[in-house]
Amino acid sequence: MTASLETLCRIVAEVLELPATAVDAGASSATLPEWDSLRNLQVVLAVEGAFGVRFRTEELPALDSVRALGERLEIALPPV
């Protein structure tokens, strides 16, 4: 797991108030009942703050999994 993916999992776990072990790269709103639409917004806001990025409003519904957030971050973050 990459550092960014680990950070995403940690952020999701914190926002959803879950143990870190409950969130992995496959976590999503479909697999975690705590990840509802309100919490999705909170997750996205936390990710934006942690990584210094901004997502478009129309992207929010699709950013409902660790994998989707990671893929979108790869586009948003400059290469290292």
mmJSON file of the N, C-alpha and C atoms, coordinates in Angstrom:
{"data_MODEL":{"atom_site":{
"group_PDB":["ATOM","ATOM","ATOM","ATOM","ATOM","ATOM","ATOM","ATOM","ATOM","ATOM","ATOM","ATOM","ATOM","ATOM","ATOM","ATOM","ATOM","ATOM","ATOM","ATOM","ATOM","ATOM","ATOM","ATOM","ATOM","ATOM","ATOM","ATOM","ATOM","ATOM","ATOM","ATOM","ATOM","ATOM","ATOM","ATOM","ATOM","ATOM","ATOM","ATOM","ATOM","ATOM","ATOM","ATOM","ATOM","ATOM","ATOM","ATOM","ATOM","ATOM","ATOM","ATOM","ATOM","ATOM","ATOM","ATOM","ATOM","ATOM","ATOM","ATOM","ATOM","ATOM","ATOM","ATOM","ATOM","ATOM","ATOM","ATOM","ATOM","ATOM","ATOM","ATOM","ATOM","ATOM","ATOM","ATOM","ATOM","ATOM","ATOM","ATOM","ATOM","ATOM","ATOM","ATOM","ATOM","ATOM","ATOM","ATOM","ATOM","ATOM","ATOM","ATOM","ATOM","ATOM","ATOM","ATOM","ATOM","ATOM","ATOM","ATOM","ATOM","ATOM","ATOM","ATOM","ATOM","ATOM","ATOM","ATOM","ATOM","ATOM","ATOM","ATOM","ATOM","ATOM","ATOM","ATOM","ATOM","ATOM","ATOM","ATOM","ATOM","ATOM","ATOM","ATOM","ATOM","ATOM","ATOM","ATOM","ATOM","ATOM","ATOM","ATOM","ATOM","ATOM","ATOM","ATOM","ATOM","ATOM","ATOM","ATOM","ATOM","ATOM","ATOM","ATOM","ATOM","ATOM","ATOM","ATOM","ATOM","ATOM","ATOM","ATOM","ATOM","ATOM","ATOM","ATOM","ATOM","ATOM","ATOM","ATOM","ATOM","ATOM","ATOM","ATOM","ATOM","ATOM","ATOM","ATOM","ATOM","ATOM","ATOM","ATOM","ATOM","ATOM","ATOM","ATOM","ATOM","ATOM","ATOM","ATOM","ATOM","ATOM","ATOM","ATOM","ATOM","ATOM","ATOM","ATOM","ATOM","ATOM","ATOM","ATOM","ATOM","ATOM","ATOM","ATOM","ATOM","ATOM","ATOM","ATOM","ATOM","ATOM","ATOM","ATOM","ATOM","ATOM","ATOM","ATOM","ATOM","ATOM","ATOM","ATOM","ATOM","ATOM","ATOM","ATOM","ATOM","ATOM","ATOM","ATOM","ATOM","ATOM","ATOM","ATOM","ATOM","ATOM","ATOM","ATOM","ATOM","ATOM","ATOM","ATOM","ATOM","ATOM","ATOM","ATOM","ATOM","ATOM","ATOM","ATOM"],
"id":[1,2,3,4,5,6,7,8,9,10,11,12,13,14,15,16,17,18,19,20,21,22,23,24,25,26,27,28,29,30,31,32,33,34,35,36,37,38,39,40,41,42,43,44,45,46,47,48,49,50,51,52,53,54,55,56,57,58,59,60,61,62,63,64,65,66,67,68,69,70,71,72,73,74,75,76,77,78,79,80,81,82,83,84,85,86,87,88,89,90,91,92,93,94,95,96,97,98,99,100,101,102,103,104,105,106,107,108,109,110,111,112,113,114,115,116,117,118,119,120,121,122,123,124,125,126,127,128,129,130,131,132,133,134,135,136,137,138,139,140,141,142,143,144,145,146,147,148,149,150,151,152,153,154,155,156,157,158,159,160,161,162,163,164,165,166,167,168,169,170,171,172,173,174,175,176,177,178,179,180,181,182,183,184,185,186,187,188,189,190,191,192,193,194,195,196,197,198,199,200,201,202,203,204,205,206,207,208,209,210,211,212,213,214,215,216,217,218,219,220,221,222,223,224,225,226,227,228,229,230,231,232,233,234,235,236,237,238,239,240],
"type_symbol":["N","C","C","N","C","C","N","C","C","N","C","C","N","C","C","N","C","C","N","C","C","N","C","C","N","C","C","N","C","C","N","C","C","N","C","C","N","C","C","N","C","C","N","C","C","N","C","C","N","C","C","N","C","C","N","C","C","N","C","C","N","C","C","N","C","C","N","C","C","N","C","C","N","C","C","N","C","C","N","C","C","N","C","C","N","C","C","N","C","C","N","C","C","N","C","C","N","C","C","N","C","C","N","C","C","N","C","C","N","C","C","N","C","C","N","C","C","N","C","C","N","C","C","N","C","C","N","C","C","N","C","C","N","C","C","N","C","C","N","C","C","N","C","C","N","C","C","N","C","C","N","C","C","N","C","C","N","C","C","N","C","C","N","C","C","N","C","C","N","C","C","N","C","C","N","C","C","N","C","C","N","C","C","N","C","C","N","C","C","N","C","C","N","C","C","N","C","C","N","C","C","N","C","C","N","C","C","N","C","C","N","C","C","N","C","C","N","C","C","N","C","C","N","C","C","N","C","C","N","C","C","N","C","C","N","C","C","N","C","C"],
"label_atom_id":["N","CA","C","N","CA","C","N","CA","C","N","CA","C","N","CA","C","N","CA","C","N","CA","C","N","CA","C","N","CA","C","N","CA","C","N","CA","C","N","CA","C","N","CA","C","N","CA","C","N","CA","C","N","CA","C","N","CA","C","N","CA","C","N","CA","C","N","CA","C","N","CA","C","N","CA","C","N","CA","C","N","CA","C","N","CA","C","N","CA","C","N","CA","C","N","CA","C","N","CA","C","N","CA","C","N","CA","C","N","CA","C","N","CA","C","N","CA","C","N","CA","C","N","CA","C","N","CA","C","N","CA","C","N","CA","C","N","CA","C","N","CA","C","N","CA","C","N","CA","C","N","CA","C","N","CA","C","N","CA","C","N","CA","C","N","CA","C","N","CA","C","N","CA","C","N","CA","C","N","CA","C","N","CA","C","N","CA","C","N","CA","C","N","CA","C","N","CA","C","N","CA","C","N","CA","C","N","CA","C","N","CA","C","N","CA","C","N","CA","C","N","CA","C","N","CA","C","N","CA","C","N","CA","C","N","CA","C","N","CA","C","N","CA","C","N","CA","C","N","CA","C","N","CA","C","N","CA","C","N","CA","C","N","CA","C","N","CA","C","N","CA","C","N","CA","C","N","CA","C"],
"label_alt_id":[null,null,null,null,null,null,null,null,null,null,null,null,null,null,null,null,null,null,null,null,null,null,null,null,null,null,null,null,null,null,null,null,null,null,null,null,null,null,null,null,null,null,null,null,null,null,null,null,null,null,null,null,null,null,null,null,null,null,null,null,null,null,null,null,null,null,null,null,null,null,null,null,null,null,null,null,null,null,null,null,null,null,null,null,null,null,null,null,null,null,null,null,null,null,null,null,null,null,null,null,null,null,null,null,null,null,null,null,null,null,null,null,null,null,null,null,null,null,null,null,null,null,null,null,null,null,null,null,null,null,null,null,null,null,null,null,null,null,null,null,null,null,null,null,null,null,null,null,null,null,null,null,null,null,null,null,null,null,null,null,null,null,null,null,null,null,null,null,null,null,null,null,null,null,null,null,null,null,null,null,null,null,null,null,null,null,null,null,null,null,null,null,null,null,null,null,null,null,null,null,null,null,null,null,null,null,null,null,null,null,null,null,null,null,null,null,null,null,null,null,null,null,null,null,null,null,null,null,null,null,null,null,null,null,null,null,null,null,null,null],
"label_comp_id":["MET","MET","MET","THR","THR","THR","ALA","ALA","ALA","SER","SER","SER","LEU","LEU","LEU","GLU","GLU","GLU","THR","THR","THR","LEU","LEU","LEU","CYS","CYS","CYS","ARG","ARG","ARG","ILE","ILE","ILE","VAL","VAL","VAL","ALA","ALA","ALA","GLU","GLU","GLU","VAL","VAL","VAL","LEU","LEU","LEU","GLU","GLU","GLU","LEU","LEU","LEU","PRO","PRO","PRO","ALA","ALA","ALA","THR","THR","THR","ALA","ALA","ALA","VAL","VAL","VAL","ASP","ASP","ASP","ALA","ALA","ALA","GLY","GLY","GLY","ALA","ALA","ALA","SER","SER","SER","SER","SER","SER","ALA","ALA","ALA","THR","THR","THR","LEU","LEU","LEU","PRO","PRO","PRO","GLU","GLU","GLU","TRP","TRP","TRP","ASP","ASP","ASP","SER","SER","SER","LEU","LEU","LEU","ARG","ARG","ARG","ASN","ASN","ASN","LEU","LEU","LEU","GLN","GLN","GLN","VAL","VAL","VAL","VAL","VAL","VAL","LEU","LEU","LEU","ALA","ALA","ALA","VAL","VAL","VAL","GLU","GLU","GLU","GLY","GLY","GLY","ALA","ALA","ALA","PHE","PHE","PHE","GLY","GLY","GLY","VAL","VAL","VAL","ARG","ARG","ARG","PHE","PHE","PHE","ARG","ARG","ARG","THR","THR","THR","GLU","GLU","GLU","GLU","GLU","GLU","LEU","LEU","LEU","PRO","PRO","PRO","ALA","ALA","ALA","LEU","LEU","LEU","ASP","ASP","ASP","SER","SER","SER","VAL","VAL","VAL","ARG","ARG","ARG","ALA","ALA","ALA","LEU","LEU","LEU","GLY","GLY","GLY","GLU","GLU","GLU","ARG","ARG","ARG","LEU","LEU","LEU","GLU","GLU","GLU","ILE","ILE","ILE","ALA","ALA","ALA","LEU","LEU","LEU","PRO","PRO","PRO","PRO","PRO","PRO","VAL","VAL","VAL"],
"label_asym_id":["A","A","A","A","A","A","A","A","A","A","A","A","A","A","A","A","A","A","A","A","A","A","A","A","A","A","A","A","A","A","A","A","A","A","A","A","A","A","A","A","A","A","A","A","A","A","A","A","A","A","A","A","A","A","A","A","A","A","A","A","A","A","A","A","A","A","A","A","A","A","A","A","A","A","A","A","A","A","A","A","A","A","A","A","A","A","A","A","A","A","A","A","A","A","A","A","A","A","A","A","A","A","A","A","A","A","A","A","A","A","A","A","A","A","A","A","A","A","A","A","A","A","A","A","A","A","A","A","A","A","A","A","A","A","A","A","A","A","A","A","A","A","A","A","A","A","A","A","A","A","A","A","A","A","A","A","A","A","A","A","A","A","A","A","A","A","A","A","A","A","A","A","A","A","A","A","A","A","A","A","A","A","A","A","A","A","A","A","A","A","A","A","A","A","A","A","A","A","A","A","A","A","A","A","A","A","A","A","A","A","A","A","A","A","A","A","A","A","A","A","A","A","A","A","A","A","A","A","A","A","A","A","A","A","A","A","A","A","A","A"],
"label_entity_id":["1","1","1","1","1","1","1","1","1","1","1","1","1","1","1","1","1","1","1","1","1","1","1","1","1","1","1","1","1","1","1","1","1","1","1","1","1","1","1","1","1","1","1","1","1","1","1","1","1","1","1","1","1","1","1","1","1","1","1","1","1","1","1","1","1","1","1","1","1","1","1","1","1","1","1","1","1","1","1","1","1","1","1","1","1","1","1","1","1","1","1","1","1","1","1","1","1","1","1","1","1","1","1","1","1","1","1","1","1","1","1","1","1","1","1","1","1","1","1","1","1","1","1","1","1","1","1","1","1","1","1","1","1","1","1","1","1","1","1","1","1","1","1","1","1","1","1","1","1","1","1","1","1","1","1","1","1","1","1","1","1","1","1","1","1","1","1","1","1","1","1","1","1","1","1","1","1","1","1","1","1","1","1","1","1","1","1","1","1","1","1","1","1","1","1","1","1","1","1","1","1","1","1","1","1","1","1","1","1","1","1","1","1","1","1","1","1","1","1","1","1","1","1","1","1","1","1","1","1","1","1","1","1","1","1","1","1","1","1","1"],
"label_seq_id":[1,1,1,2,2,2,3,3,3,4,4,4,5,5,5,6,6,6,7,7,7,8,8,8,9,9,9,10,10,10,11,11,11,12,12,12,13,13,13,14,14,14,15,15,15,16,16,16,17,17,17,18,18,18,19,19,19,20,20,20,21,21,21,22,22,22,23,23,23,24,24,24,25,25,25,26,26,26,27,27,27,28,28,28,29,29,29,30,30,30,31,31,31,32,32,32,33,33,33,34,34,34,35,35,35,36,36,36,37,37,37,38,38,38,39,39,39,40,40,40,41,41,41,42,42,42,43,43,43,44,44,44,45,45,45,46,46,46,47,47,47,48,48,48,49,49,49,50,50,50,51,51,51,52,52,52,53,53,53,54,54,54,55,55,55,56,56,56,57,57,57,58,58,58,59,59,59,60,60,60,61,61,61,62,62,62,63,63,63,64,64,64,65,65,65,66,66,66,67,67,67,68,68,68,69,69,69,70,70,70,71,71,71,72,72,72,73,73,73,74,74,74,75,75,75,76,76,76,77,77,77,78,78,78,79,79,79,80,80,80],
"pdbx_PDB_ins_code":[null,null,null,null,null,null,null,null,null,null,null,null,null,null,null,null,null,null,null,null,null,null,null,null,null,null,null,null,null,null,null,null,null,null,null,null,null,null,null,null,null,null,null,null,null,null,null,null,null,null,null,null,null,null,null,null,null,null,null,null,null,null,null,null,null,null,null,null,null,null,null,null,null,null,null,null,null,null,null,null,null,null,null,null,null,null,null,null,null,null,null,null,null,null,null,null,null,null,null,null,null,null,null,null,null,null,null,null,null,null,null,null,null,null,null,null,null,null,null,null,null,null,null,null,null,null,null,null,null,null,null,null,null,null,null,null,null,null,null,null,null,null,null,null,null,null,null,null,null,null,null,null,null,null,null,null,null,null,null,null,null,null,null,null,null,null,null,null,null,null,null,null,null,null,null,null,null,null,null,null,null,null,null,null,null,null,null,null,null,null,null,null,null,null,null,null,null,null,null,null,null,null,null,null,null,null,null,null,null,null,null,null,null,null,null,null,null,null,null,null,null,null,null,null,null,null,null,null,null,null,null,null,null,null,null,null,null,null,null,null],
"Cartn_x":[0.848,0.0,0.894,0.61,1.409,1.092,1.965,1.762,0.45,0.139,-1.112,-2.316,-2.233,-3.337,-3.49,-2.388,-2.443,-3.07,-2.698,-3.258,-4.756,-5.176,-6.6,-7.367,-6.836,-7.499,-7.608,-6.558,-6.572,-7.614,-7.677,-8.652,-10.068,-10.343,-11.685,-12.05,-11.124,-11.393,-11.698,-10.925,-11.147,-12.511,-12.84,-14.114,-15.293,-15.162,-16.252,-16.238,-15.24,-15.1,-15.007,-14.131,-13.899,-12.448,-12.156,-10.756,-10.029,-8.761,-7.975,-7.991,-8.088,-8.082,-9.369,-10.402,-11.683,-11.708,-10.705,-10.69,-9.441,-9.662,-8.548,-8.804,-7.97,-8.08,-9.406,-10.079,-11.365,-12.571,-12.344,-13.461,-14.227,-15.551,-16.405,-17.721,-18.542,-19.86,-20.713,-20.367,-21.106,-20.695,-19.478,-18.989,-19.031,-19.157,-19.185,-20.489,-21.396,-22.678,-22.538,-21.441,-21.22,-20.949,-20.565,-20.177,-21.433,-22.221,-23.432,-23.105,-24.108,-23.858,-23.263,-23.709,-23.138,-21.683,-21.42,-20.044,-19.163,-19.746,-18.967,-18.451,-19.312,-18.894,-17.785,-17.933,-16.915,-15.588,-15.66,-14.45,-13.757,-14.521,-13.934,-13.301,-13.981,-13.424,-12.134,-12.107,-10.9,-9.752,-10.048,-9.024,-8.506,-9.408,-8.982,-8.033,-8.379,-7.543,-6.192,-6.183,-4.943,-3.97,-4.509,-3.647,-3.548,-4.281,-4.21,-4.758,-5.828,-6.468,-7.922,-8.551,-9.984,-10.624,-11.751,-12.51,-13.725,-14.171,-15.366,-16.606,-17.612,-18.845,-19.446,-19.419,-20.022,-19.251,-18.034,-17.247,-17.619,-18.196,-18.406,-19.119,-20.212,-20.893,-20.007,-19.083,-18.217,-17.047,-16.786,-15.667,-16.135,-16.684,-17.3,-16.568,-15.275,-14.459,-13.01,-12.251,-10.832,-10.167,-10.528,-9.935,-10.229,-11.48,-11.844,-11.122,-11.026,-10.309,-8.835,-8.24,-6.831,-6.58,-7.466,-7.312,-7.446,-8.38,-8.571,-7.401,-6.837,-5.663,-4.467,-4.32,-3.219,-3.28,-4.48,-4.66,-4.424,-4.907,-4.862,-3.488,-2.732,-1.427,-0.335,0.568,1.682,2.625,3.264,4.192,5.348,5.823,6.944,8.245],
"Cartn_y":[-1.176,0.0,1.24,2.179,3.399,4.312,5.287,6.231,6.98,7.376,8.098,7.224,5.962,5.039,4.801,4.675,4.523,5.757,6.928,8.171,8.243,7.858,7.843,6.918,5.729,4.778,5.351,6.006,6.608,7.719,8.56,9.654,9.102,8.123,7.533,6.931,6.208,5.595,6.666,7.737,8.808,9.464,9.802,10.478,9.571,8.3,7.359,6.83,7.263,6.837,5.31,4.755,3.314,3.029,1.819,1.459,1.448,1.799,1.845,0.511,-0.568,-1.903,-2.193,-1.383,-1.608,-1.024,-0.22,0.46,0.055,-0.504,-0.861,-0.295,-0.65,-0.098,-0.427,-1.462,-1.846,-1.232,-0.397,0.2,1.2,1.191,2.111,2.304,3.176,3.384,2.119,1.249,-0.007,-1.057,-0.934,-1.946,-1.494,-0.19,0.352,1.111,0.588,1.253,2.67,2.919,4.244,5.312,4.88,5.801,6.2,7.094,7.583,8.876,9.53,10.707,11.871,12.053,13.124,12.821,11.598,11.222,11.262,11.001,11.09,12.511,13.483,14.877,15.17,14.661,14.87,14.203,13.025,12.334,13.165,13.609,14.387,15.671,16.366,17.596,17.311,16.218,15.847,15.504,14.818,14.48,15.755,16.654,17.916,18.663,18.722,19.414,18.746,17.439,16.698,16.775,16.779,16.743,18.089,19.091,20.413,20.45,19.707,19.675,20.104,20.368,20.681,19.832,19.239,18.462,19.265,19.046,19.736,19.11,19.924,19.467,18.276,18.308,17.221,15.909,15.953,14.733,14.003,14.699,14.15,12.805,12.608,11.307,10.126,10.344,9.257,8.988,9.91,9.761,9.059,7.877,7.146,5.863,5.831,4.679,5.122,4.358,4.653,4.59,3.601,3.437,4.643,5.101,6.248,7.512,7.703,8.864,8.797,7.619,7.453,7.724,7.223,7.447,8.93,9.605,11.03,11.849,11.427,12.122,11.993,10.854,10.679,11.722,12.096,13.113,14.51,14.737,16.072,16.474,15.489,15.814,15.854,16.822,16.86,15.685,15.202,14.079,14.475,13.495,13.758,13.41],
"Cartn_z":[0.0,0.0,0.0,-0.888,-0.963,0.216,0.427,1.528,1.349,0.121,-0.129,0.175,-0.202,0.052,1.548,2.242,3.691,4.336,3.845,4.371,4.099,2.902,2.572,3.506,3.727,4.629,6.038,6.497,7.831,7.912,6.88,6.859,6.878,6.037,5.979,7.33,7.927,9.235,10.285,10.284,11.262,11.062,9.823,9.548,9.899,9.577,9.84,11.27,12.037,13.433,13.543,12.701,12.669,13.032,13.506,13.717,12.378,12.402,11.171,10.441,11.176,10.558,9.779,9.971,9.287,7.884,7.546,6.245,5.478,4.28,3.408,2.019,1.065,-0.287,-0.956,-0.523,-1.108,-0.428,0.576,1.319,0.456,0.644,-0.117,0.618,0.06,0.649,0.522,-0.408,-0.578,0.454,1.002,1.944,3.402,3.613,4.979,5.205,6.006,6.221,6.807,7.495,8.087,7.02,5.828,4.752,3.974,4.556,3.887,3.138,2.573,1.745,2.534,3.766,4.584,4.913,5.302,5.622,4.373,3.2,1.968,1.779,2.013,1.908,2.923,4.139,5.164,4.786,4.21,3.753,2.678,1.694,0.595,1.125,2.025,2.598,3.367,4.1,4.846,3.897,2.81,1.818,1.157,0.799,0.203,1.14,2.402,3.369,3.57,3.628,3.874,2.7,1.493,0.314,-0.398,0.061,-0.561,-1.975,-2.206,-3.529,-3.396,-4.523,-4.55,-5.638,-5.315,-6.291,-6.722,-7.94,-8.434,-7.788,-7.558,-6.917,-7.652,-8.956,-9.729,-9.602,-9.093,-8.888,-7.596,-6.641,-5.304,-5.27,-6.001,-5.91,-6.314,-7.224,-7.692,-6.742,-5.82,-4.892,-3.624,-3.787,-2.674,-2.313,-2.63,-2.25,-2.1,-1.353,-1.206,-2.573,-3.356,-4.691,-5.586,-5.615,-6.453,-5.993,-4.691,-4.168,-4.554,-4.444,-4.804,-6.276,-7.127,-8.572,-8.9,-8.248,-8.502,-7.977,-6.846,-6.311,-7.243,-7.89,-8.828,-9.944,-10.329,-11.372,-10.804,-9.584,-8.989,-8.459,-7.987,-7.389,-8.448,-8.324,-9.279,-9.061,-10.119,-9.965,-9.046,-8.315,-7.388,-8.037],
"occupancy":[1.0,1.0,1.0,1.0,1.0,1.0,1.0,1.0,1.0,1.0,1.0,1.0,1.0,1.0,1.0,1.0,1.0,1.0,1.0,1.0,1.0,1.0,1.0,1.0,1.0,1.0,1.0,1.0,1.0,1.0,1.0,1.0,1.0,1.0,1.0,1.0,1.0,1.0,1.0,1.0,1.0,1.0,1.0,1.0,1.0,1.0,1.0,1.0,1.0,1.0,1.0,1.0,1.0,1.0,1.0,1.0,1.0,1.0,1.0,1.0,1.0,1.0,1.0,1.0,1.0,1.0,1.0,1.0,1.0,1.0,1.0,1.0,1.0,1.0,1.0,1.0,1.0,1.0,1.0,1.0,1.0,1.0,1.0,1.0,1.0,1.0,1.0,1.0,1.0,1.0,1.0,1.0,1.0,1.0,1.0,1.0,1.0,1.0,1.0,1.0,1.0,1.0,1.0,1.0,1.0,1.0,1.0,1.0,1.0,1.0,1.0,1.0,1.0,1.0,1.0,1.0,1.0,1.0,1.0,1.0,1.0,1.0,1.0,1.0,1.0,1.0,1.0,1.0,1.0,1.0,1.0,1.0,1.0,1.0,1.0,1.0,1.0,1.0,1.0,1.0,1.0,1.0,1.0,1.0,1.0,1.0,1.0,1.0,1.0,1.0,1.0,1.0,1.0,1.0,1.0,1.0,1.0,1.0,1.0,1.0,1.0,1.0,1.0,1.0,1.0,1.0,1.0,1.0,1.0,1.0,1.0,1.0,1.0,1.0,1.0,1.0,1.0,1.0,1.0,1.0,1.0,1.0,1.0,1.0,1.0,1.0,1.0,1.0,1.0,1.0,1.0,1.0,1.0,1.0,1.0,1.0,1.0,1.0,1.0,1.0,1.0,1.0,1.0,1.0,1.0,1.0,1.0,1.0,1.0,1.0,1.0,1.0,1.0,1.0,1.0,1.0,1.0,1.0,1.0,1.0,1.0,1.0,1.0,1.0,1.0,1.0,1.0,1.0,1.0,1.0,1.0,1.0,1.0,1.0,1.0,1.0,1.0,1.0,1.0,1.0],
"B_iso_or_equiv":[0.0,0.0,0.0,0.0,0.0,0.0,0.0,0.0,0.0,0.0,0.0,0.0,0.0,0.0,0.0,0.0,0.0,0.0,0.0,0.0,0.0,0.0,0.0,0.0,0.0,0.0,0.0,0.0,0.0,0.0,0.0,0.0,0.0,0.0,0.0,0.0,0.0,0.0,0.0,0.0,0.0,0.0,0.0,0.0,0.0,0.0,0.0,0.0,0.0,0.0,0.0,0.0,0.0,0.0,0.0,0.0,0.0,0.0,0.0,0.0,0.0,0.0,0.0,0.0,0.0,0.0,0.0,0.0,0.0,0.0,0.0,0.0,0.0,0.0,0.0,0.0,0.0,0.0,0.0,0.0,0.0,0.0,0.0,0.0,0.0,0.0,0.0,0.0,0.0,0.0,0.0,0.0,0.0,0.0,0.0,0.0,0.0,0.0,0.0,0.0,0.0,0.0,0.0,0.0,0.0,0.0,0.0,0.0,0.0,0.0,0.0,0.0,0.0,0.0,0.0,0.0,0.0,0.0,0.0,0.0,0.0,0.0,0.0,0.0,0.0,0.0,0.0,0.0,0.0,0.0,0.0,0.0,0.0,0.0,0.0,0.0,0.0,0.0,0.0,0.0,0.0,0.0,0.0,0.0,0.0,0.0,0.0,0.0,0.0,0.0,0.0,0.0,0.0,0.0,0.0,0.0,0.0,0.0,0.0,0.0,0.0,0.0,0.0,0.0,0.0,0.0,0.0,0.0,0.0,0.0,0.0,0.0,0.0,0.0,0.0,0.0,0.0,0.0,0.0,0.0,0.0,0.0,0.0,0.0,0.0,0.0,0.0,0.0,0.0,0.0,0.0,0.0,0.0,0.0,0.0,0.0,0.0,0.0,0.0,0.0,0.0,0.0,0.0,0.0,0.0,0.0,0.0,0.0,0.0,0.0,0.0,0.0,0.0,0.0,0.0,0.0,0.0,0.0,0.0,0.0,0.0,0.0,0.0,0.0,0.0,0.0,0.0,0.0,0.0,0.0,0.0,0.0,0.0,0.0,0.0,0.0,0.0,0.0,0.0,0.0],
"pdbx_formal_charge":[null,null,null,null,null,null,null,null,null,null,null,null,null,null,null,null,null,null,null,null,null,null,null,null,null,null,null,null,null,null,null,null,null,null,null,null,null,null,null,null,null,null,null,null,null,null,null,null,null,null,null,null,null,null,null,null,null,null,null,null,null,null,null,null,null,null,null,null,null,null,null,null,null,null,null,null,null,null,null,null,null,null,null,null,null,null,null,null,null,null,null,null,null,null,null,null,null,null,null,null,null,null,null,null,null,null,null,null,null,null,null,null,null,null,null,null,null,null,null,null,null,null,null,null,null,null,null,null,null,null,null,null,null,null,null,null,null,null,null,null,null,null,null,null,null,null,null,null,null,null,null,null,null,null,null,null,null,null,null,null,null,null,null,null,null,null,null,null,null,null,null,null,null,null,null,null,null,null,null,null,null,null,null,null,null,null,null,null,null,null,null,null,null,null,null,null,null,null,null,null,null,null,null,null,null,null,null,null,null,null,null,null,null,null,null,null,null,null,null,null,null,null,null,null,null,null,null,null,null,null,null,null,null,null,null,null,null,null,null,null],
"auth_seq_id":[1,1,1,2,2,2,3,3,3,4,4,4,5,5,5,6,6,6,7,7,7,8,8,8,9,9,9,10,10,10,11,11,11,12,12,12,13,13,13,14,14,14,15,15,15,16,16,16,17,17,17,18,18,18,19,19,19,20,20,20,21,21,21,22,22,22,23,23,23,24,24,24,25,25,25,26,26,26,27,27,27,28,28,28,29,29,29,30,30,30,31,31,31,32,32,32,33,33,33,34,34,34,35,35,35,36,36,36,37,37,37,38,38,38,39,39,39,40,40,40,41,41,41,42,42,42,43,43,43,44,44,44,45,45,45,46,46,46,47,47,47,48,48,48,49,49,49,50,50,50,51,51,51,52,52,52,53,53,53,54,54,54,55,55,55,56,56,56,57,57,57,58,58,58,59,59,59,60,60,60,61,61,61,62,62,62,63,63,63,64,64,64,65,65,65,66,66,66,67,67,67,68,68,68,69,69,69,70,70,70,71,71,71,72,72,72,73,73,73,74,74,74,75,75,75,76,76,76,77,77,77,78,78,78,79,79,79,80,80,80],
"auth_comp_id":["MET","MET","MET","THR","THR","THR","ALA","ALA","ALA","SER","SER","SER","LEU","LEU","LEU","GLU","GLU","GLU","THR","THR","THR","LEU","LEU","LEU","CYS","CYS","CYS","ARG","ARG","ARG","ILE","ILE","ILE","VAL","VAL","VAL","ALA","ALA","ALA","GLU","GLU","GLU","VAL","VAL","VAL","LEU","LEU","LEU","GLU","GLU","GLU","LEU","LEU","LEU","PRO","PRO","PRO","ALA","ALA","ALA","THR","THR","THR","ALA","ALA","ALA","VAL","VAL","VAL","ASP","ASP","ASP","ALA","ALA","ALA","GLY","GLY","GLY","ALA","ALA","ALA","SER","SER","SER","SER","SER","SER","ALA","ALA","ALA","THR","THR","THR","LEU","LEU","LEU","PRO","PRO","PRO","GLU","GLU","GLU","TRP","TRP","TRP","ASP","ASP","ASP","SER","SER","SER","LEU","LEU","LEU","ARG","ARG","ARG","ASN","ASN","ASN","LEU","LEU","LEU","GLN","GLN","GLN","VAL","VAL","VAL","VAL","VAL","VAL","LEU","LEU","LEU","ALA","ALA","ALA","VAL","VAL","VAL","GLU","GLU","GLU","GLY","GLY","GLY","ALA","ALA","ALA","PHE","PHE","PHE","GLY","GLY","GLY","VAL","VAL","VAL","ARG","ARG","ARG","PHE","PHE","PHE","ARG","ARG","ARG","THR","THR","THR","GLU","GLU","GLU","GLU","GLU","GLU","LEU","LEU","LEU","PRO","PRO","PRO","ALA","ALA","ALA","LEU","LEU","LEU","ASP","ASP","ASP","SER","SER","SER","VAL","VAL","VAL","ARG","ARG","ARG","ALA","ALA","ALA","LEU","LEU","LEU","GLY","GLY","GLY","GLU","GLU","GLU","ARG","ARG","ARG","LEU","LEU","LEU","GLU","GLU","GLU","ILE","ILE","ILE","ALA","ALA","ALA","LEU","LEU","LEU","PRO","PRO","PRO","PRO","PRO","PRO","VAL","VAL","VAL"],
"auth_asym_id":["A","A","A","A","A","A","A","A","A","A","A","A","A","A","A","A","A","A","A","A","A","A","A","A","A","A","A","A","A","A","A","A","A","A","A","A","A","A","A","A","A","A","A","A","A","A","A","A","A","A","A","A","A","A","A","A","A","A","A","A","A","A","A","A","A","A","A","A","A","A","A","A","A","A","A","A","A","A","A","A","A","A","A","A","A","A","A","A","A","A","A","A","A","A","A","A","A","A","A","A","A","A","A","A","A","A","A","A","A","A","A","A","A","A","A","A","A","A","A","A","A","A","A","A","A","A","A","A","A","A","A","A","A","A","A","A","A","A","A","A","A","A","A","A","A","A","A","A","A","A","A","A","A","A","A","A","A","A","A","A","A","A","A","A","A","A","A","A","A","A","A","A","A","A","A","A","A","A","A","A","A","A","A","A","A","A","A","A","A","A","A","A","A","A","A","A","A","A","A","A","A","A","A","A","A","A","A","A","A","A","A","A","A","A","A","A","A","A","A","A","A","A","A","A","A","A","A","A","A","A","A","A","A","A","A","A","A","A","A","A"],
"auth_atom_id":["N","CA","C","N","CA","C","N","CA","C","N","CA","C","N","CA","C","N","CA","C","N","CA","C","N","CA","C","N","CA","C","N","CA","C","N","CA","C","N","CA","C","N","CA","C","N","CA","C","N","CA","C","N","CA","C","N","CA","C","N","CA","C","N","CA","C","N","CA","C","N","CA","C","N","CA","C","N","CA","C","N","CA","C","N","CA","C","N","CA","C","N","CA","C","N","CA","C","N","CA","C","N","CA","C","N","CA","C","N","CA","C","N","CA","C","N","CA","C","N","CA","C","N","CA","C","N","CA","C","N","CA","C","N","CA","C","N","CA","C","N","CA","C","N","CA","C","N","CA","C","N","CA","C","N","CA","C","N","CA","C","N","CA","C","N","CA","C","N","CA","C","N","CA","C","N","CA","C","N","CA","C","N","CA","C","N","CA","C","N","CA","C","N","CA","C","N","CA","C","N","CA","C","N","CA","C","N","CA","C","N","CA","C","N","CA","C","N","CA","C","N","CA","C","N","CA","C","N","CA","C","N","CA","C","N","CA","C","N","CA","C","N","CA","C","N","CA","C","N","CA","C","N","CA","C","N","CA","C","N","CA","C","N","CA","C","N","CA","C","N","CA","C","N","CA","C","N","CA","C"],
"pdbx_PDB_model_num":[1,1,1,1,1,1,1,1,1,1,1,1,1,1,1,1,1,1,1,1,1,1,1,1,1,1,1,1,1,1,1,1,1,1,1,1,1,1,1,1,1,1,1,1,1,1,1,1,1,1,1,1,1,1,1,1,1,1,1,1,1,1,1,1,1,1,1,1,1,1,1,1,1,1,1,1,1,1,1,1,1,1,1,1,1,1,1,1,1,1,1,1,1,1,1,1,1,1,1,1,1,1,1,1,1,1,1,1,1,1,1,1,1,1,1,1,1,1,1,1,1,1,1,1,1,1,1,1,1,1,1,1,1,1,1,1,1,1,1,1,1,1,1,1,1,1,1,1,1,1,1,1,1,1,1,1,1,1,1,1,1,1,1,1,1,1,1,1,1,1,1,1,1,1,1,1,1,1,1,1,1,1,1,1,1,1,1,1,1,1,1,1,1,1,1,1,1,1,1,1,1,1,1,1,1,1,1,1,1,1,1,1,1,1,1,1,1,1,1,1,1,1,1,1,1,1,1,1,1,1,1,1,1,1,1,1,1,1,1,1]
}}}
